Amino acid sequence: MKKNTLNDLAVLGGIPSFEEKIHVGRPNIGSRERLMERIGNLLDTRWLSNSGPYVEEFEARIAEKAGVRHAVAMCNATVALQIAIRACGLTGEVIVPSFTFIATAHALEWQQITPVFCDIDPQTHQIDPNQVERLITPRTSGIIGVHLWGRTCDVDALAAVARRHHLKLLFDAAHAFGCSSKGRSIGQFGEAEVFSFHATKFLNTFEGGAVVTNDAALADKIRLMQNFGFRSYDDVVCSGTNGKMSEIAAAMGLTGLESLEEFIGVNYRNYQQYRRELEGVAGVRLLNYDAADESNYQYIVLEIDEAVTRISRDQLAAVLWAENVLARRYFYPGCHRMEPYRSLFPDAGQNLPHTEHLVRRVLILPTGTAVEPEQIRRICGIVRLAVCQGEALSRLLGHGEAVPVPRDALDSAAEMWPAEEPEPAPAPEARLALPARPALIG
């Protein structure tokens, strides 16, 4: 249904453009026949966990794709990141961006390591290496760079900072499987990198993750730690936990790998269509991908400049949700504004001006194999109408007020829309870090 006037918009009483909800991050499935064949085989063999043949094959395929020697599959990326952090011996303080999914910070805080939140480059949305260097103290043991949107952070600059200050360098590459930086595949940088294969990622294992590295000793340590520290049948040689990937998850991952180029091709097609359809819409910036690097094109990232559009990002999101387009505002309001960090540092944020600015502008639109070109055309038509009539629409919606979002539209995607979100306040804090306390690892 084409929307021609404001009265056509569902948020103002019109009929929604889509009968079914269109989600960000709806899973790619691959060949059902191949998946069911693998599931049938694992049921026949009754090998469901504990590094079975599917997990071993999946690890080999992931290592090959990333161009590394070692890949350790995990039950999810958060556990993978926690184990990598522990295996690298990080303690004290570790510098991370605040503009990331909360798991990046929690993986540190869960182990009583202080996440020190760093600002970003406003153009790329990636962690700012210059700011990283200013945050280093005698308690700093490492840096975690985060590759966002299927693009890469400045790995060379971060590596140089880490070398100068003798720090460990890890990468949260949850968004970046299948991507590259200057001709090198993501997975080859730092001590280790962590991939996510959550259902919302373009390659999924239902739920899963992996740590990849070229360091054989580190890989061996990680493999021990993700299986309770067992070296052999009844020989436990270190502390560990249960981070193993199941066989059925690996079966899903192998099936997805067989369709990987198709998934990337669809994402690229969708990205190019969004570029064409949104070209010339004043105040709406579509984050571009660098053609010199490989990408999975998994995220359609808009920045909404309210000074130009005259409608806020949140109002535009409410317009889309009413049309059953469940656009999402990653990573609002920033890790430093979420618990427990919000309570520990209620006045923080002064040292994160670009993060504070960006979390109010970013809006993610649906893509993937569940989204058709005609749906993209209609989604962009809604955005164009809302922005072109931004001032009038903003008055009708109540400019500056919270616009309710239908709660029945919430799904199980990784980043949920909180029911209540605090207004960030100016902060006198010069730096953002948890109070010093003994580390549990050494």
C-alpha positions in Angstrom: 0.0 0.0 0.0 1.5 3.3 -1.1 1.5 6.2 1.4 0.9 9.5 -0.3 -0.3 11.8 2.5 0.2 12.0 6.3 -3.3 10.7 6.8 -2.2 7.5 5.1 0.3 6.8 7.9 -0.8 4.1 10.3 0.6 6.1 13.3 -2.1 8.7 12.4 -4.9 6.2 11.9 -4.2 4.8 8.4 -3.9 1.1 7.5 -0.5 -0.4 8.2 1.6 -1.0 5.0 2.4 -4.6 6.0 0.2 -7.2 7.5 3.1 -9.1 9.0 5.8 -7.5 11.0 9.1 -7.0 9.2 12.0 -7.5 11.7 15.6 -6.4 11.8 17.8 -9.5 12.0 15.3 -12.1 11.0 17.3 -15.4 10.6 18.7 -16.7 7.3 18.0 -20.4 7.1 19.8 -22.0 4.1 18.8 -25.3 2.7 16.2 -27.0 4.9 16.8 -30.3 3.2 20.5 -30.2 4.0 19.8 -29.1 7.6 17.3 -31.9 8.2 19.7 -34.4 6.6 22.4 -33.4 9.1 19.9 -33.4 12.1 18.8 -36.9 11.1 22.4 -38.1 11.0 23.2 -36.7 14.4 20.1 -38.3 15.9 21.1 -41.6 14.3 24.6 -41.4 15.7 23.3 -40.0 19.0 26.4 -37.7 19.2 24.7 -34.4 20.3 27.6 -32.6 22.1 31.2 -32.8 23.2 33.0 -31.8 20.0 31.4 -34.1 17.6 32.1 -34.3 13.9 29.8 -31.4 13.0 31.5 -29.1 15.5 34.9 -30.1 14.3 34.0 -29.5 10.7 32.4 -26.2 11.5 35.5 -25.0 13.3 37.7 -26.0 10.4 35.4 -24.1 8.0 35.3 -21.0 10.2 39.1 -21.0 10.5 39.5 -21.4 6.7 37.1 -18.6 6.0 38.8 -16.3 8.5 42.3 -17.3 7.3 43.5 -18.4 10.7 44.9 -21.5 12.2 42.6 -22.0 15.1 38.8 -21.7 15.7 37.1 -22.8 18.9 33.3 -23.0 18.5 31.2 -21.8 21.5 27.6 -21.9 22.8 27.3 -18.2 22.3 29.5 -15.1 21.6 29.2 -13.7 25.1 30.7 -16.8 26.7 33.3 -16.9 23.9 34.3 -13.3 24.8 34.4 -14.0 28.5 36.7 -17.0 28.0 38.9 -15.1 25.6 39.3 -12.3 28.1 40.1 -14.8 30.9 42.5 -16.8 28.7 44.4 -13.6 27.8 44.9 -12.9 31.5 43.2 -9.5 31.4 42.8 -7.8 34.8 42.2 -4.3 36.2 40.9 -2.0 33.4 40.2 -2.8 29.8 39.2 -0.1 27.3 36.1 -0.6 25.2 33.7 1.5 23.2 30.4 2.5 24.9 28.7 2.4 21.5 28.3 -1.4 21.3 26.0 -4.2 22.5 26.0 -4.4 26.3 27.6 -7.9 26.2 31.0 -6.4 25.4 31.0 -4.5 28.7 29.3 -7.2 30.7 31.9 -9.8 29.6 34.4 -7.8 31.5 32.4 -6.6 34.5 31.1 -10.2 35.0 34.8 -11.1 35.8 35.3 -8.0 38.0 37.4 -6.2 35.3 36.6 -2.5 34.9 35.3 -1.6 31.4 36.7 1.9 30.6 34.4 3.4 28.1 35.9 5.1 25.1 34.4 7.5 22.5 34.0 6.8 18.8 34.8 8.3 15.4 31.5 10.0 14.5 31.9 9.2 10.8 32.7 5.5 11.1 31.0 4.8 14.4 34.1 2.8 15.4 36.3 3.1 18.6 38.7 6.1 18.4 42.3 5.0 18.8 43.4 8.5 19.9 40.9 8.5 22.7 42.0 5.0 23.7 45.6 6.2 24.3 44.4 9.0 26.5 42.5 6.5 28.7 45.4 4.2 29.5 46.5 4.1 33.2 48.8 1.8 35.1 45.8 -0.5 35.7 45.0 -0.9 32.0 45.7 -4.5 30.8 44.0 -4.5 27.4 41.9 -3.0 24.7 38.8 -4.6 23.1 38.0 -3.1 19.7 34.6 -3.7 18.3 33.9 -4.1 14.5 30.5 -2.6 13.9 28.0 -3.0 11.0 30.1 -5.4 8.9 32.8 -2.7 8.8 36.1 -2.7 10.7 37.6 -0.5 13.3 41.1 0.9 12.8 43.0 -2.3 13.6 46.4 -0.9 12.7 46.1 2.1 14.9 44.8 0.0 17.8 47.6 -2.5 17.4 50.1 0.3 17.4 48.6 1.7 20.7 48.7 -1.8 22.2 52.3 -2.3 21.2 53.5 1.0 22.6 51.9 0.3 26.0 52.4 -3.5 26.1 48.6 -4.2 26.2 46.7 -7.2 25.1 44.4 -6.5 22.1 41.1 -8.4 21.5 38.4 -7.8 19.0 34.6 -8.2 19.4 33.9 -9.2 15.8 30.2 -10.2 16.4 29.1 -8.2 13.3 32.1 -9.0 11.2 32.3 -12.6 10.0 33.1 -12.7 6.3 34.6 -9.2 6.4 38.1 -7.9 5.7 40.3 -4.9 6.4 42.9 -3.9 3.8 42.9 -7.3 2.2 43.1 -9.3 5.5 40.1 -11.2 6.8 38.7 -10.3 10.1 39.8 -12.9 12.6 43.5 -12.4 12.0 44.0 -9.4 14.3 45.0 -9.0 17.9 45.5 -11.9 20.3 42.1 -13.3 19.2 38.8 -12.2 17.7 35.2 -13.3 18.7 32.5 -14.0 16.2 28.8 -14.3 16.9 26.5 -16.8 15.2 23.4 -15.6 17.0 20.1 -16.0 15.2 20.1 -12.3 14.2 23.5 -12.6 12.5 23.7 -13.2 8.8 25.4 -16.6 9.5 23.7 -18.3 12.5 23.9 -21.5 14.4 20.6 -20.9 16.1 22.8 -19.6 19.0 26.6 -19.7 19.0 29.9 -18.0 18.6 33.6 -18.7 18.1 37.0 -17.5 19.2 39.6 -17.4 16.3 43.3 -16.9 16.7 46.7 -17.7 15.2 48.2 -18.3 18.6 48.4 -22.1 19.2 49.0 -21.9 22.9 46.1 -19.4 23.4 43.8 -21.7 21.3 44.7 -24.7 23.4 44.0 -22.7 26.6 40.6 -21.5 25.3 39.7 -25.0 24.2 40.5 -26.3 27.8 38.5 -23.5 29.4 35.4 -24.0 27.3 35.2 -27.7 28.5 35.7 -27.4 32.2 39.5 -27.6 31.9 39.5 -31.2 30.8 42.7 -32.2 29.0 41.4 -35.8 28.6 38.7 -38.1 29.9 39.4 -37.7 33.6 42.3 -35.1 33.7 41.3 -31.6 34.6 44.3 -29.3 34.3 42.8 -25.8 34.8 39.6 -23.9 35.8 37.0 -23.9 33.2 33.3 -23.7 32.3 30.8 -25.1 29.8 31.1 -23.1 26.6 30.8 -25.9 24.1 28.7 -25.6 20.9 26.2 -28.4 20.4 26.1 -30.6 17.3 22.8 -29.3 16.2 24.1 -25.7 16.3 27.1 -26.7 14.2 24.8 -28.5 11.8 22.9 -25.2 11.3 26.2 -23.4 10.9 27.5 -25.7 8.2 24.2 -25.4 6.4 24.4 -21.7 6.5 28.0 -21.7 5.3 26.9 -23.6 2.1 24.6 -20.6 1.4 27.0 -17.9 2.6 27.5 -16.2 -0.8 23.8 -16.1 -1.4 23.2 -14.4 2.0 25.9 -11.8 1.2 24.5 -11.3 -2.3 21.0 -10.6 -1.0 22.3 -8.3 1.7 24.4 -6.4 -1.0 21.3 -6.2 -3.3 19.2 -4.8 -0.4 21.9 -2.3 0.6 22.2 -1.0 -3.0 18.4 -0.6 -3.2 18.2 1.3 0.0 21.0 3.6 -1.4 18.9 4.3 -4.5 15.6 4.7 -2.7 16.9 7.0 0.0 19.2 9.1 -2.2 18.3 12.8 -1.9 16.3 12.5 1.4 17.6 15.5 3.3 18.8 14.8 6.8 19.0 11.0 6.3 22.5 9.6 6.0 22.8 5.9 5.0 26.1 4.6 6.3 28.1 3.4 3.3 30.4 0.4 2.9 33.9 0.7 1.6 34.1 -1.2 -1.7 37.8 -1.9 -1.0 37.0 -4.2 1.9 34.8 -7.3 2.0 31.6 -7.0 4.0 28.6 -9.1 4.9 26.3 -6.0 4.4 24.2 -7.2 7.3 23.2 -3.7 8.6 21.3 -0.9 7.0 22.3 2.0 9.2 20.6 5.4 9.0 21.6 8.6 10.8 18.7 10.9 11.3 19.6 14.6 11.6 16.6 16.1 13.3 17.8 19.7 12.6 17.2 18.9 8.9 14.4 16.4 9.0 12.4 18.3 11.6 11.3 14.9 12.9 13.3 13.0 15.5 14.8 9.5 15.1 12.4 8.2 17.7 9.3 9.7 16.0 10.4 8.2 12.7 10.9 4.8 14.4 7.4 5.1 15.8 6.0 5.8 12.3 7.7 2.7 11.0 6.6 0.5 13.8 3.0 1.5 13.3 3.5 0.3 9.7 4.8 -3.0 11.1 8.4 -2.2 10.1 10.3 -2.9 13.4 13.3 -0.6 12.9 15.7 -0.5 15.8 17.8 2.1 17.5 21.2 0.4 18.2 22.9 1.0 20.7 20.7 3.4 22.7 21.4 4.8 25.2 25.0 3.6 25.2 26.6 1.0 27.6 27.5 3.8 30.0 23.8 4.6 30.4 22.8 1.0 31.2 23.0 -0.9 34.5 25.1 -1.4 36.4 27.2 1.4 34.9 24.4 3.9 35.0 24.0 3.7 38.7 27.8 3.6 39.3 28.3 6.7 37.2 25.0 8.7 37.1 26.7 11.8 35.8 29.0 10.1 33.2 29.1 11.0 29.5 31.1 14.2 29.2 34.1 12.2 27.8 31.8 10.5 25.3 30.3 13.3 23.2 30.2 11.5 19.9 28.6 8.5 21.5 26.0 10.6 23.3 25.2 12.3 20.0 25.1 9.2 17.8 22.8 7.1 20.1 20.0 9.6 19.4 20.5 9.5 15.6 21.0 5.8 14.6 18.2 3.7 13.1 18.6 0.2 11.7 16.3 -1.0 8.9 15.4 -4.6 8.0 17.5 -6.6 5.5 18.4 -10.2 4.9 16.8 -13.0 2.9 13.4 -12.4 4.6 13.1 -9.0 3.0 12.0 -8.5 -0.6 12.8 -5.6 -2.9 9.2 -4.5 -3.1 9.1 -4.3 0.7 12.3 -2.1 0.7 10.6 0.2 -1.8 7.6 0.6 0.4 9.8 1.1 3.6 11.8 3.8 1.9 8.6 5.5 0.7 7.4 5.7 4.3 10.7 7.2 5.3 10.6 9.7 2.5 7.1 10.8 3.2 7.7 11.1 7.0 10.9 13.2 6.4 9.5 15.4 3.6 6.6 16.2 5.9 8.7 16.1 9.0 7.7 19.4 10.6 4.0 18.9 10.2 4.2 15.2 11.3 6.3 16.1 14.3 3.6 18.6 15.5 0.9 15.9 15.1 2.9 13.4 17.0 3.9 15.8 19.8 7.5 17.0 19.2 9.9 16.0 21.9 7.5 13.6 23.6 7.9 9.9 23.9 5.9 8.1 21.2 4.5 4.8 22.5 5.5 1.7 20.6 3.1 -1.3 20.6 4.4 -3.8 23.1 3.0 -6.8 21.1 5.5 -5.9 18.4 8.5 -6.8 20.6 10.2 -10.0 19.6 13.2 -12.0 20.8 15.9 -10.2 18.8 19.2 -9.5 20.5 18.7 -5.8 21.2 15.3 -5.1 22.7 13.6 -1.7 23.0 13.6 -0.9 26.7 10.2 0.1 28.2 11.8 3.1 30.0 15.0 4.9 29.1 16.6 7.7 31.1 17.5 11.0 29.7 21.3 11.3 29.5 22.6 14.1 31.7 25.7 16.3 31.4 28.6 14.7 33.2 31.6 16.2 35.0 33.4 12.9 35.1 36.8 13.1 33.3 36.9 9.3 32.7 34.5 6.4 33.1 35.7 3.4 35.0 34.5 1.1 37.7 36.1 1.6 41.1 39.3 -0.4 41.6 38.8 -3.8 43.1 40.6 -7.1 43.2 40.3 -9.1 40.0 39.2 -12.7 40.1 41.6 -13.8 37.4 45.3 -13.7 37.3 
